[in-house]
């Protein structure tokens, strides 16, 4: 039976790299995959899953209007749905992926952040935490050497930012992966 998976971590843990590896593994064995990334995340160009290590692959994009059920129906024989930046999905989209896994036997593997720069759940992540059949925390480390579990937004002077919109796309110059202690003491 297929499942809905949520693989989450702080930034820089290798989520996109892992997604690219899973896609390669399926395709090397002759299976078709559907790969999605959030339209809002255009740091490396729209429609690309890009690892900070360098590998990159074109992907379909999703936004609030994307209907994963219709997308799957247009792709008969798809073996797996892979979603990068899954925190940006709507709760309804997560519900749809759960239904596709359980009613159409199409596994969905979602990679994303659990929380934002304030330590609050993204709506997509909250629903993934509620519905995922399997969850895996991917690990990365804080500058202090502890396991990083938080995403800290920083300004141009590398000071912690505590207010602002939940979604602000940025990389290493805008965010740091930190442990709970460094998140609270900064």
Long-range contacts (C-beta under 8 A, 24 or more apart in sequence): 1-102, 1-105, 2-100, 2-101, 2-102, 2-104, 2-105, 2-106, 2-107, 2-108, 3-101, 3-107, 3-132, 3-133, 3-134, 4-94, 4-97, 4-98, 4-101, 4-102, 4-107, 4-108, 4-110, 4-128, 4-131, 4-132, 4-133, 4-134, 5-107, 5-108, 5-109, 5-110, 5-132, 5-133, 5-134, 5-135, 5-136, 6-86, 6-110, 6-112, 6-125, 6-128, 6-129, 6-132, 6-134, 6-135, 6-136, 7-109, 7-110, 7-111, 7-112, 7-135, 7-136, 7-137, 7-138, 8-111, 8-112, 8-113, 8-114, 8-125, 8-128, 8-135, 8-136, 8-137, 8-138, 9-113, 9-114, 9-137, 9-138, 9-139, 9-140, 10-113, 10-140, 10-148, 10-149, 10-150, 10-151, 10-177, 10-178, 11-113, 11-140, 11-151, 11-175, 11-176, 11-177, 12-52, 12-140, 12-148, 12-172, 12-177, 13-138, 13-139, 13-140, 13-148, 13-177, 14-51, 14-53, 14-138, 14-140, 15-84, 15-111, 15-112, 15-138, 16-49, 16-50, 16-51, 16-52, 16-84, 16-111, 17-51, 17-52, 17-53, 17-55, 18-111, 18-138, 19-49, 19-82, 19-84, 19-109, 19-111, 20-49, 20-51, 20-55, 20-57, 22-80, 22-82, 22-109, 23-57, 23-82, 26-79, 26-80, 31-79, 31-80, 32-75, 32-77, 32-78, 32-79, 33-78, 33-79, 33-80, 33-81, 33-82, 34-60, 34-71, 34-72, 34-75, 34-78, 34-80, 34-81, 34-82, 35-59, 35-60, 35-82, 35-83, 35-84, 36-60, 36-61, 36-62, 36-66, 36-81, 36-82, 36-83, 36-84, 37-61, 37-62, 37-83, 37-84, 37-85, 38-62, 38-63, 38-84, 38-85, 38-88, 38-89, 39-63, 40-85, 40-88, 40-167, 40-169, 41-85, 41-88, 41-169, 42-169, 43-169, 43-170, 43-171, 49-84, 52-171, 59-84, 62-88, 62-89, 62-93, 64-90, 66-93, 67-96, 68-93, 68-96, 68-97, 68-100, 68-108, 69-96, 69-99, 69-100, 72-100, 72-104, 72-106, 78-106, 79-106, 79-107, 80-106, 80-107, 80-108, 80-109, 81-106, 81-107, 81-108, 81-109, 82-108, 82-109, 82-110, 82-111, 83-108, 83-109, 83-110, 83-111, 83-112, 84-111, 84-112, 85-111, 85-112, 86-110, 86-111, 86-112, 86-124, 86-125, 86-128, 87-112, 87-113, 87-114, 87-122, 87-124, 87-125, 88-112, 88-122, 88-124, 88-167, 89-124, 89-127, 89-128, 90-123, 90-124, 91-123, 91-124, 91-126, 91-127, 93-124, 94-124, 94-127, 94-128, 94-131, 95-127, 95-131, 98-131, 101-133, 113-151, 115-150, 115-151, 116-151, 116-166, 116-167, 117-151, 117-152, 117-153, 117-161, 117-162, 117-164, 117-168, 117-175, 118-162, 118-166, 119-150, 119-183, 120-166, 122-166, 140-177, 141-177, 142-177, 142-178, 142-179, 142-182, 143-176, 143-178, 143-182, 144-179, 144-181, 144-182, 146-179, 146-181, 146-182, 147-179, 148-177, 148-178, 148-179, 149-179, 149-180, 150-177, 150-178, 150-179, 150-180, 150-182, 150-183, 151-175, 151-176, 151-177, 151-178, 152-176, 152-177, 152-178, 152-182, 152-183, 152-186, 159-186, 160-186
